[in-house]
Amino acid sequence: MFPTVAGYAKTPKTKRMALPSSTPVDGRTTTAQGKFLRVQLLCLALIGVQRDETVSSRAIFHVCFISMVIMDLATILFALEHANDIALVCDCLGPTFTAYLGIVKQYCLSAHRVELWNIIETLRRLKDYAQADEIVSIERNNKIDRILATAYLVSASATGSLFIFAALAKGFYKLIFQNSIEWGLPLSLSFPFNTSQPIIFALFFIWSSAAIYIVVFCSVSSDASFGGLASNVVVHFKLLQKRLQDTTFTDNDENLKYLIEYHSLLLDLSQKLMSSFRVIIINNLLVASVLLCVLGFQLVMFLGSTLMLIYFMYVTAIVIQITFFAYYGSLLSHESEAVGNAIYCSNWYEATPKTRRILLQCLMRAQVPVNTKAGFMVASLPTLRAILNSAGSYVALLLSFTD
């Protein structure tokens, strides 16, 4: 019996697989397991989403959640107060939608905490069933995932830092060169009370800066987690394809039973992964269309100014977000369907009628790829292209309303 998402049973010993051990064999394996989703798990802990919920994690979760809600409401109030100025409205729409996405991502990650860690644990244990050359492929994939997740964290943090630095630089410039004291918050925020008092303003400046990084950690923990988990499932689909092509099928072969259970487990993992992230994906793809439109408009408006760098970094971070879901969603769909081609390329024609009937059932199941649809949108590269094309059209429309 192959391991399921909830637990693991002993697998029959065959010539093409090794039994997993509950304890890592050497230090290299321990280190590799410790690096698996290291960036994502760190960001999840920073927003209060951990495997075992504790008092401290609940406190962190609520502080982060409330901070993003207040940030979202403050940007909406600013937009309402400046509804007649399209430039100011666009200036606050970016943080408004980004904070909304942060709220959705943190809530969904917390709601699917159990499923998320079951998938992580399953992928860790699946590595114990791999052969030496397959472990090399898995570790190479995880290394690439760490690089991508780290780059995403750095780029998103740099974007938030630029907003904070721009607010400080503007205040110091007016203080030194214009002899005027005029400080502003990193984001366009409005509150129903006066925040101009020095102590109150300093507190709100620190809070808004922290809220920016909270949104960053929510984005990285969600988007990079989906990418890391999906890429690992994709690697196992590729390993399954190779095993199917290399296996010589005979009647009552335990290897065939193992491969069918392997295939079923990967399909189950894919379904659970999509189920856990489906709400995040549909919100991310929809909001990204609006964000790219607004940020593209601001990028064009501030061409040649120092603010251009901020909005360029912002646009880059949003594109990376939707690329995680679109690219890995396409890979999941493609590689799950490619299992059918692997069966066709095996020596099925030399197998007994009984074995061929079993392979035919597996082939028919593989012809239905993993469903990456979220609502009325599909997490795929064509969707990414459509979002980028529509964003460019809307930017041109917004520019037509300005001088």
PyMOL commands that set and color helices and strands:
alter all, ss='L'
color gray80, all
select helices_A, chain A and resi 27-35+38-46+55-81+86-111+113-129+132-177+198-246+254-301+307-344+348-350+353-366+381-399
alter helices_A, ss='H'
color red, helices_A
select strands_A, chain A and resi 373-374+377-378
alter strands_A, ss='S'
color yellow, strands_A
deselect
rebuild
show_as cartoon
